[in-house]
Amino acid sequence: MSDLRELYQEMILEHARRPRNLHAQDAPGGLKAAGFNALCGDRIDVYVKLAGDVVEEVSFEGSGCAISTASASMMTQALCGKTVAEAEALFRRFHRLVTGESQNDSGTVDLGKLAVFAGVCEFPARVKCASLAWHTLVAALHAQDGIVSTEEGNET
């Protein structure tokens, strides 16, 4: 188990150091939302380009801790080619994983590399870091105005 935990930590650090899809998008008709984690100061803008109902491209900009950046990076890779409904379902499974609600939930089995965030539930303050990009993604998909917050009652 120790080797697996180390592998997961390495994957998170790799994505934190070299985030994928770290850029703005200026595509006409593209979707964008901004997110802020008041607890630790993470800030993120998530950009989504749809082709009909399919996520064609997802990218992000911002600054945040290693967990926040790695989560955003891995999220962008996981969502390309998914429908909006599939993206939202993936968000729900990921959120159950990081909050610890999925321990007996077969709905998180197909998370693939995103499973590296399973240990986040052991650190409640880090749940907000891991989920900020995902909440911001959902706000972008629904063209919600305002800044997504990780504070209770303000999440999407």
Secondary structure as the mmCIF struct_conf table of DSSP 4:
data_model
#
loop_
_struct_conf.conf_type_id
_struct_conf.id
_struct_conf.beg_label_comp_id
_struct_conf.beg_label_asym_id
_struct_conf.beg_label_seq_id
_struct_conf.end_label_comp_id
_struct_conf.end_label_asym_id
_struct_conf.end_label_seq_id
HELX_RH_AL_P HELX_RH_AL_P1 SER A 2 ARG A 17
BEND BEND1 ARG A 18 ARG A 18
TURN_TY1_P TURN_TY1_P1 ARG A 20 ASN A 21
STRN STRN1 LEU A 22 LEU A 22
BEND BEND2 HIS A 23 HIS A 23
TURN_TY1_P TURN_TY1_P2 PRO A 28 GLY A 29
STRN STRN2 LEU A 31 ASN A 37
TURN_TY1_P TURN_TY1_P3 ALA A 38 GLY A 41
STRN STRN3 ASP A 42 ALA A 51
TURN_TY1_P TURN_TY1_P4 GLY A 52 ASP A 53
STRN STRN4 VAL A 54 SER A 63
HELX_RH_AL_P HELX_RH_AL_P2 ALA A 66 LEU A 79
TURN_TY1_P TURN_TY1_P5 CYS A 80 GLY A 81
STRN STRN5 THR A 83 THR A 83
HELX_RH_AL_P HELX_RH_AL_P3 VAL A 84 THR A 99
TURN_TY1_P TURN_TY1_P6 GLY A 100 ASN A 104
HELX_RH_3T_P HELX_RH_3T_P1 SER A 106 GLU A 122
BEND BEND3 PHE A 123 PHE A 123
HELX_RH_AL_P HELX_RH_AL_P4 PRO A 124 LEU A 141
TURN_TY1_P TURN_TY1_P7 HIS A 142 ALA A 143
BEND BEND4 GLY A 146 GLY A 146
STRN STRN6 ILE A 147 SER A 149
BEND BEND5 GLU A 151 GLU A 151
TURN_TY1_P TURN_TY1_P8 GLU A 152 GLY A 153
#
